[in-house]
Amino acid sequence: MLESRPTTLGELRASGWTSVPVRQELRRNATERIRSGRTLFDDVLGYHSTVIPQVENALLAGHDMIMLGERGQAKTRMIRGLIGLLDEWMPIIATSEINDDPYAPVSAHARALVAEHGDDTPVVWVHRDDRYGEKLATPDTSIADLIGEVDPIKVAEGRYLSDELTVHYGLVPRTNRGIFAINEMPDLAERIQVGLLNVLEERDVQIRGYKVRLPLDVVLVATANPEDYTNRGRIITPLKDRFGAQIRTHYPLDAGTEIAIVEQEAYVGSAGAGPGGGDALMSSGDRVPVNAAGPGGGDDPTGVAVTVPSFMTRIVVALTRAARSSSHVSQRSGVSVRLSISNTETMVANAVRRTLRTGADHAVPRVTDLEALTSSTAGKIEIETLEEGREAEILQRLVHSAVLSVFKDCVPPDMHREVVDAFDDDLVVDVGDDVADADYAGLLATVPALTAPVQALLAGDEAAESPAMVASAVELVLEGLHLSKRLNKDAQGPRAQYRSR
């Protein structure tokens, strides 16, 4: 326990504790992880054979690293995951601002304390979470932010300007014996990038004209967009040369991985059964997972259980992947996995809102809920078009493309003909937010040909027999046949009608 740890320098020496550089500490703990078969990052999916081996090599080699990738590729999450490779507790000299090593203090304050008290010098223990520093690079970031500056208050207290004790340390010195991360490093002004050269090359910092050199023990990790890092010349060449490892991240290579990420990250409220059900609640970015306990329970105030059919999740992911290959969408800024997560959450929210209006207690997203994705999609992709007002049309095309691809994958072509033939007998089907789940379920009795494609869509999903799940499957079959040019669709306000061509 922490209470039993040494509290003075003498007790620390007697305990046999040894000090090691932070790179050696990371290398030792990473070695243990690799040898035991554990992954470095438990909640990062899709990188186990591509990115993570590169990170492991960088740690074993003791390199500073820069992660290059478009937005939403888990760069920051991986960097923060490195904290778990630090020892849980580390001793420092009490009252030290820069985590001074009790055996080799580097600040004037800590050296004076050891000189005065010797083995009675007080020692405190810091948790590994406090050994991590992070800064989002912005054009107004200053040397004082990163390295330090003269503190006028300390000067006013009577200290000389040449006294090291007048210095107010910046983020990098305060992360001594730890990990410091800079997000979007090319956004730093060139003069600030020059200030980082000493940190990477000489492992020290120099503040203004002071004769103070602080030999820091810090691992520097940075992130950057490849467009900024390699093409625009927004990072000085000497600084690029100082990073030992350049690691390229990527978006999920297959739809299955992206679906798994969505099911891990997307908040679906008070979850029901089936894919995306259970406690499939998200912790996107810095948000903390919420544990819901079913209808009316946990932290979900709606009292509505949510089940997300597997084919609806596939549609959302197919939309994202279609955007990544679309010539109408800017690929320079990337199409983040966050698009899939946000769209899933919006789709579920619209289904819950629709369910609340009907007084039901079980929400299942349908194709009609996809109309709500405009708000969550528009802010996450950049449309490249010279014609004003075409953004909505392009987004609609992406949705239609996603629906059609999932329909073709899930419903065999030999099941189409009988459904189309049923519509040739002047059958008309209304769909919309105000159409009850039971009406869709009753449609199966009227049109038996719908049973086979509905069962094909719901195969493997729990609660497949519920009216809400059947309603979702029926809507996909009808929309898929319309997009396949087998049925006509007439939109009339909040409702739409499917009829024979």
Legacy VTK file of the C-alpha trace (Angstrom):
# vtk DataFile Version 3.0
C-alpha trace
ASCII
DATASET POLYDATA
POINTS 501 float
0.000 0.000 0.000
1.017 3.612 -0.558
1.144 4.264 3.190
3.922 1.694 3.595
6.183 3.230 0.965
9.361 5.119 1.980
8.799 8.755 2.893
12.410 9.948 3.111
15.470 9.632 0.922
17.163 7.403 3.473
14.199 5.034 3.662
14.088 4.927 -0.132
17.751 3.880 -0.334
17.206 1.249 2.337
14.203 -0.183 0.461
16.387 -1.092 -2.508
14.379 0.971 -5.001
16.371 1.754 -8.131
15.893 4.627 -10.532
15.738 3.887 -14.272
15.260 6.258 -17.232
11.672 6.509 -18.422
12.581 4.891 -21.770
13.975 1.874 -19.981
10.862 1.768 -17.799
8.596 1.781 -20.867
10.785 -0.810 -22.582
10.661 -3.120 -19.552
6.901 -2.920 -19.143
6.259 -3.222 -22.888
8.462 -6.315 -22.937
6.322 -7.895 -20.246
3.151 -7.123 -22.186
4.506 -8.553 -25.422
5.918 -11.658 -23.765
2.594 -12.387 -22.054
0.646 -11.960 -25.298
-1.279 -8.919 -24.079
-1.951 -6.019 -26.403
-0.637 -2.555 -25.616
-4.063 -0.953 -26.108
-7.131 -2.888 -25.037
-9.671 -0.543 -26.620
-7.991 0.147 -29.983
-9.311 -2.133 -32.729
-7.978 -2.901 -36.190
-4.303 -2.062 -35.572
-2.989 -5.344 -34.177
-1.131 -6.355 -37.344
-0.332 -2.906 -38.732
0.152 0.004 -36.309
0.692 -1.640 -32.923
3.807 -3.602 -34.058
5.360 -0.271 -35.078
4.576 1.217 -31.660
6.094 -1.840 -29.979
9.270 -1.430 -32.054
9.510 2.255 -31.110
9.148 1.443 -27.414
11.720 -1.357 -27.551
14.114 0.942 -29.428
13.562 3.812 -26.975
12.487 6.206 -29.696
10.454 9.373 -29.612
7.614 8.900 -32.078
5.241 10.875 -34.233
1.915 9.402 -35.334
0.707 10.484 -38.750
-2.924 10.037 -39.656
-6.175 11.734 -40.535
-8.662 12.678 -37.864
-10.421 9.929 -35.969
-7.681 7.294 -36.243
-7.162 6.802 -32.485
-3.800 8.591 -32.388
-4.472 10.423 -29.140
-6.107 7.365 -27.608
-2.983 5.293 -28.274
-0.704 7.975 -26.853
-2.769 8.165 -23.682
-2.705 4.372 -23.572
1.081 4.538 -23.168
0.477 5.770 -19.620
-0.378 2.182 -18.700
3.219 1.181 -19.503
4.623 3.421 -16.786
5.154 2.065 -13.272
2.080 2.735 -11.182
3.947 4.795 -8.576
7.227 6.721 -8.728
9.068 8.586 -5.943
10.028 12.238 -6.308
11.477 14.792 -3.956
8.633 16.446 -2.063
7.558 19.902 -3.336
9.490 19.398 -6.587
7.767 21.015 -9.562
9.523 18.842 -12.137
9.386 15.346 -10.603
13.008 15.420 -9.435
14.641 12.021 -9.081
15.533 11.618 -5.374
18.881 10.072 -6.376
19.756 12.684 -9.024
17.831 15.956 -8.576
18.212 18.491 -11.385
16.329 21.590 -10.164
17.963 24.132 -7.868
15.149 23.737 -5.351
15.540 19.947 -5.096
19.334 20.065 -4.962
19.195 22.572 -2.115
16.685 20.417 -0.257
18.923 17.331 -0.513
21.980 19.333 0.505
20.180 20.617 3.596
18.399 17.477 4.788
20.428 14.603 3.350
18.757 11.257 4.033
15.928 13.063 5.812
14.845 14.723 2.569
11.090 14.098 2.240
9.939 11.893 -0.628
6.435 11.612 -2.068
5.019 9.164 -4.617
3.260 10.263 -7.790
0.834 8.134 -9.786
1.582 7.349 -13.406
-1.423 9.444 -14.497
0.434 12.502 -13.173
3.494 11.704 -15.273
1.719 12.469 -18.540
1.457 15.896 -20.129
-0.428 16.879 -23.257
-0.709 20.056 -25.312
-2.819 20.775 -28.355
-0.574 22.784 -30.620
-2.029 26.102 -31.719
-0.423 29.050 -33.518
-0.467 31.055 -30.289
1.402 28.407 -28.270
4.477 30.041 -26.741
7.856 28.945 -25.445
6.602 29.885 -21.981
3.799 27.322 -22.338
6.150 24.488 -23.263
9.492 25.340 -21.680
9.028 28.089 -19.110
9.345 31.788 -18.401
10.512 34.230 -15.749
7.879 34.649 -13.060
7.608 38.394 -12.270
6.006 37.633 -8.910
9.080 35.649 -7.819
11.286 38.525 -8.966
9.141 40.964 -6.985
9.685 38.806 -3.905
13.354 39.808 -3.983
15.084 37.139 -6.036
17.680 38.078 -8.647
16.788 37.701 -12.330
19.744 35.351 -12.710
18.366 33.059 -10.002
16.945 29.808 -11.365
14.246 29.961 -8.712
12.610 32.865 -10.587
11.693 30.492 -13.402
8.139 29.276 -13.832
8.457 25.898 -15.538
6.410 25.034 -18.605
4.629 21.797 -19.490
7.678 19.902 -20.735
9.815 20.267 -17.574
6.779 19.497 -15.431
6.488 16.176 -17.276
10.074 15.228 -16.410
10.427 11.443 -15.988
7.250 10.920 -17.957
5.563 11.177 -21.357
4.780 14.463 -23.084
2.431 14.580 -26.078
1.910 17.344 -28.626
-1.210 17.026 -30.757
-1.195 18.548 -34.253
2.465 19.508 -33.969
2.753 21.229 -37.406
0.461 23.956 -36.057
3.294 25.138 -33.800
5.042 28.272 -35.011
8.522 27.585 -36.411
10.288 29.399 -33.575
8.471 27.147 -31.093
9.463 24.057 -33.070
13.078 25.223 -32.826
12.630 25.362 -29.061
11.789 21.651 -29.054
15.052 20.691 -30.759
17.007 20.751 -27.495
14.384 18.607 -25.814
14.695 15.928 -28.501
18.422 16.129 -29.167
20.103 17.260 -25.952
17.382 16.229 -23.491
17.487 19.584 -21.776
15.774 22.960 -21.865
17.261 26.439 -21.825
15.149 29.389 -20.710
15.965 32.762 -22.228
19.560 33.779 -21.433
19.791 31.923 -18.145
22.707 29.690 -17.406
20.296 26.962 -16.402
20.231 23.612 -18.104
17.756 21.003 -16.990
18.668 17.513 -18.229
15.164 16.140 -18.660
14.157 12.505 -18.823
11.100 12.670 -21.057
9.635 10.706 -23.963
8.121 12.977 -26.589
5.193 11.736 -28.679
3.466 13.877 -31.295
0.597 13.625 -33.745
0.141 15.260 -37.118
-2.022 15.159 -40.202
0.040 13.777 -43.112
-1.087 16.646 -45.314
0.424 19.164 -42.888
3.458 17.085 -42.007
4.712 15.988 -45.408
3.233 18.256 -48.058
2.812 21.775 -46.727
6.205 22.217 -45.108
4.657 23.194 -41.804
7.283 21.413 -39.729
10.954 22.282 -39.810
13.219 19.585 -41.243
15.625 19.384 -38.269
12.709 18.603 -35.968
11.385 15.894 -38.294
14.823 14.306 -38.212
14.786 14.048 -34.405
11.862 11.629 -34.195
13.117 8.073 -34.151
9.834 6.530 -35.309
7.215 7.791 -37.745
4.075 5.680 -37.398
1.306 5.840 -40.007
-2.210 5.155 -38.800
-5.202 4.325 -40.985
-8.955 3.905 -41.017
-10.389 0.396 -40.467
-9.332 -1.836 -43.343
-12.608 -3.781 -43.381
-16.237 -3.129 -42.516
-16.225 -5.769 -39.765
-13.605 -3.860 -37.775
-15.490 -0.588 -38.135
-18.708 -2.279 -36.992
-16.872 -3.568 -33.918
-15.634 -0.029 -33.184
-19.163 1.354 -33.493
-20.540 -1.314 -31.157
-17.761 -0.493 -28.678
-18.126 3.277 -28.848
-21.685 4.255 -29.785
-24.099 5.276 -27.053
-27.449 3.584 -27.627
-29.169 4.546 -24.385
-30.926 1.865 -22.376
-29.876 -1.123 -24.436
-31.898 -4.161 -25.316
-30.822 -7.412 -26.904
-29.056 -8.015 -30.177
-25.998 -6.510 -31.876
-25.436 -3.118 -30.393
-27.561 -4.166 -27.420
-26.629 -5.290 -23.948
-24.605 -2.482 -22.433
-23.312 -1.324 -25.822
-22.612 2.161 -24.582
-19.926 4.391 -25.901
-17.057 6.359 -24.434
-16.138 8.433 -27.468
-13.257 10.872 -26.976
-13.072 11.765 -23.288
-16.609 10.740 -22.356
-17.033 8.172 -19.628
-19.060 5.020 -20.351
-22.566 5.097 -18.960
-24.089 1.886 -17.651
-27.801 1.675 -18.292
-29.971 -0.892 -16.573
-32.823 -1.386 -19.026
-36.147 0.415 -19.436
-36.452 3.133 -16.849
-33.211 2.065 -15.178
-29.629 3.215 -14.958
-28.887 6.713 -16.188
-31.259 6.657 -19.193
-34.278 8.877 -18.493
-36.283 7.804 -21.564
-37.302 4.398 -20.218
-37.058 3.025 -23.771
-35.093 -0.149 -24.480
-33.075 0.023 -27.699
-32.181 -2.795 -30.072
-30.049 -2.030 -33.104
-30.410 -4.675 -35.847
-27.105 -5.756 -37.314
-28.157 -4.639 -40.813
-28.790 -1.074 -39.604
-25.300 -0.869 -38.124
-23.959 -2.191 -41.413
-25.804 0.555 -43.298
-24.267 3.271 -41.123
-20.782 1.826 -41.632
-21.387 1.401 -45.373
-22.304 5.101 -45.535
-18.967 6.057 -43.972
-17.005 3.779 -46.271
-18.878 5.109 -49.302
-17.930 8.648 -48.249
-14.259 7.628 -48.083
-14.332 6.601 -51.734
-16.601 9.348 -53.045
-15.175 11.892 -55.477
-17.617 14.444 -54.027
-16.098 14.207 -50.543
-12.744 15.773 -49.661
-10.356 12.962 -48.801
-7.623 15.327 -47.620
-9.337 15.929 -44.313
-10.436 12.303 -44.041
-13.743 10.675 -43.128
-13.433 9.731 -39.500
-14.762 6.655 -37.735
-16.506 9.239 -35.580
-18.910 9.646 -38.499
-20.077 6.047 -38.029
-20.339 6.558 -34.268
-22.252 9.850 -34.484
-24.568 8.549 -37.185
-25.362 5.461 -35.122
-26.185 7.643 -32.130
-28.347 9.973 -34.250
-30.168 7.063 -35.858
-30.898 5.566 -32.440
-31.966 8.951 -31.053
-34.455 9.409 -33.882
-35.823 5.907 -33.254
-36.198 6.670 -29.548
-37.932 9.994 -30.296
-40.333 8.216 -32.650
-41.014 5.554 -30.032
-41.668 8.116 -27.299
-44.361 9.719 -29.456
-46.169 6.405 -29.833
-45.932 5.511 -26.150
-44.075 2.252 -26.853
-41.096 1.063 -24.769
-38.928 -0.639 -27.410
-37.093 1.355 -30.082
-35.582 -0.250 -33.176
-34.079 1.989 -35.890
-35.626 1.764 -39.350
-34.707 3.047 -42.801
-36.940 6.072 -42.204
-34.663 7.047 -39.319
-31.772 7.460 -41.748
-33.223 10.789 -42.866
-32.032 12.196 -39.546
-28.374 11.515 -40.406
-28.012 14.771 -42.325
-27.238 16.708 -39.144
-24.554 14.310 -37.905
-23.016 13.731 -41.344
-22.811 17.278 -42.684
-20.434 18.466 -39.972
-18.005 15.584 -40.332
-17.348 15.504 -44.058
-16.358 18.218 -46.500
-18.390 18.196 -49.714
-16.481 19.231 -52.832
-18.981 20.765 -55.238
-19.181 23.991 -57.191
-22.969 23.955 -57.264
-24.653 25.517 -54.282
-27.300 23.395 -52.604
-26.000 20.056 -53.858
-24.733 18.969 -50.447
-28.074 17.479 -49.439
-28.320 15.593 -52.721
-24.822 14.132 -52.323
-25.551 13.043 -48.751
-28.769 11.391 -49.898
-26.885 9.511 -52.605
-24.434 8.221 -50.021
-27.296 6.972 -47.848
-28.979 5.291 -50.813
-25.713 3.663 -51.826
-25.247 2.275 -48.312
-28.818 0.949 -48.076
-28.617 -0.709 -51.475
-25.270 -2.388 -50.805
-26.448 -3.874 -47.488
-29.761 -4.987 -49.027
-27.955 -6.811 -51.838
-25.565 -8.453 -49.373
-28.300 -9.623 -46.997
-31.240 -10.522 -49.246
-30.557 -13.059 -52.024
-31.862 -12.021 -55.483
-34.118 -15.075 -55.742
-36.256 -13.622 -52.942
-37.012 -10.406 -54.838
-39.365 -11.661 -57.537
-42.187 -12.894 -55.311
-42.318 -9.597 -53.417
-42.390 -7.596 -56.647
-45.132 -9.859 -58.026
-47.251 -9.146 -54.931
-47.103 -5.423 -55.722
-48.248 -6.070 -59.284
-51.692 -6.772 -57.801
-52.126 -3.054 -56.972
-50.591 -3.428 -53.516
-49.622 -0.119 -51.870
-47.619 0.040 -48.625
-47.293 3.154 -46.459
-44.187 3.724 -44.347
-43.227 6.563 -42.044
-42.610 7.661 -38.477
-46.269 7.390 -37.581
-46.739 3.843 -38.896
-46.943 1.459 -35.924
-44.693 -1.557 -35.600
-47.731 -3.822 -35.506
-48.833 -2.579 -38.936
-45.569 -3.754 -40.456
-45.836 -7.087 -38.673
-49.395 -7.456 -39.985
-48.112 -6.860 -43.500
-46.381 -10.248 -43.410
-49.780 -11.921 -43.224
-51.012 -9.851 -46.193
-47.826 -10.366 -48.250
-46.357 -13.794 -47.347
-43.567 -13.206 -49.890
-42.033 -10.702 -47.448
-41.430 -13.409 -44.848
-38.337 -14.958 -46.482
-36.377 -11.686 -47.006
-37.339 -10.469 -43.530
-36.055 -13.696 -41.989
-32.845 -13.396 -44.040
-32.259 -9.912 -42.618
-33.020 -10.879 -39.010
-31.039 -14.118 -39.015
-28.715 -14.104 -36.025
-30.363 -11.114 -34.338
-31.929 -11.584 -30.939
-35.527 -10.442 -30.454
-35.992 -11.094 -34.184
-39.682 -11.903 -33.720
-40.564 -8.600 -32.052
-42.837 -6.306 -34.114
-40.258 -3.486 -33.968
-37.515 -5.686 -35.435
-39.868 -6.987 -38.141
-40.858 -3.402 -38.988
-37.215 -2.439 -39.461
-36.576 -5.407 -41.735
-39.720 -4.759 -43.816
-38.689 -1.153 -44.446
-35.234 -2.248 -45.631
-36.740 -4.799 -48.034
-39.074 -2.205 -49.536
-36.395 0.487 -49.811
-33.917 -1.998 -51.230
-36.349 -3.046 -53.952
-37.044 0.602 -54.740
-33.339 1.421 -55.044
-32.952 -1.696 -57.197
-35.592 -0.143 -59.497
-38.080 -2.913 -58.792
-40.644 -0.747 -56.945
-41.790 2.857 -57.178
-41.721 5.158 -54.160
-43.829 8.270 -53.709
-42.856 10.611 -50.881
-45.741 12.490 -49.312
-44.583 14.622 -46.387
-43.585 12.458 -43.429
-44.911 9.349 -45.192
-43.906 7.431 -48.286
-45.737 4.877 -50.412
-44.271 1.904 -52.224
-46.161 0.639 -55.275
-45.623 -1.379 -58.421
-43.576 0.202 -61.228
LINES 1 502
501 0 1 2 3 4 5 6 7 8 9 10 11 12 13 14 15 16 17 18 19 20 21 22 23 24 25 26 27 28 29 30 31 32 33 34 35 36 37 38 39 40 41 42 43 44 45 46 47 48 49 50 51 52 53 54 55 56 57 58 59 60 61 62 63 64 65 66 67 68 69 70 71 72 73 74 75 76 77 78 79 80 81 82 83 84 85 86 87 88 89 90 91 92 93 94 95 96 97 98 99 100 101 102 103 104 105 106 107 108 109 110 111 112 113 114 115 116 117 118 119 120 121 122 123 124 125 126 127 128 129 130 131 132 133 134 135 136 137 138 139 140 141 142 143 144 145 146 147 148 149 150 151 152 153 154 155 156 157 158 159 160 161 162 163 164 165 166 167 168 169 170 171 172 173 174 175 176 177 178 179 180 181 182 183 184 185 186 187 188 189 190 191 192 193 194 195 196 197 198 199 200 201 202 203 204 205 206 207 208 209 210 211 212 213 214 215 216 217 218 219 220 221 222 223 224 225 226 227 228 229 230 231 232 233 234 235 236 237 238 239 240 241 242 243 244 245 246 247 248 249 250 251 252 253 254 255 256 257 258 259 260 261 262 263 264 265 266 267 268 269 270 271 272 273 274 275 276 277 278 279 280 281 282 283 284 285 286 287 288 289 290 291 292 293 294 295 296 297 298 299 300 301 302 303 304 305 306 307 308 309 310 311 312 313 314 315 316 317 318 319 320 321 322 323 324 325 326 327 328 329 330 331 332 333 334 335 336 337 338 339 340 341 342 343 344 345 346 347 348 349 350 351 352 353 354 355 356 357 358 359 360 361 362 363 364 365 366 367 368 369 370 371 372 373 374 375 376 377 378 379 380 381 382 383 384 385 386 387 388 389 390 391 392 393 394 395 396 397 398 399 400 401 402 403 404 405 406 407 408 409 410 411 412 413 414 415 416 417 418 419 420 421 422 423 424 425 426 427 428 429 430 431 432 433 434 435 436 437 438 439 440 441 442 443 444 445 446 447 448 449 450 451 452 453 454 455 456 457 458 459 460 461 462 463 464 465 466 467 468 469 470 471 472 473 474 475 476 477 478 479 480 481 482 483 484 485 486 487 488 489 490 491 492 493 494 495 496 497 498 499 500
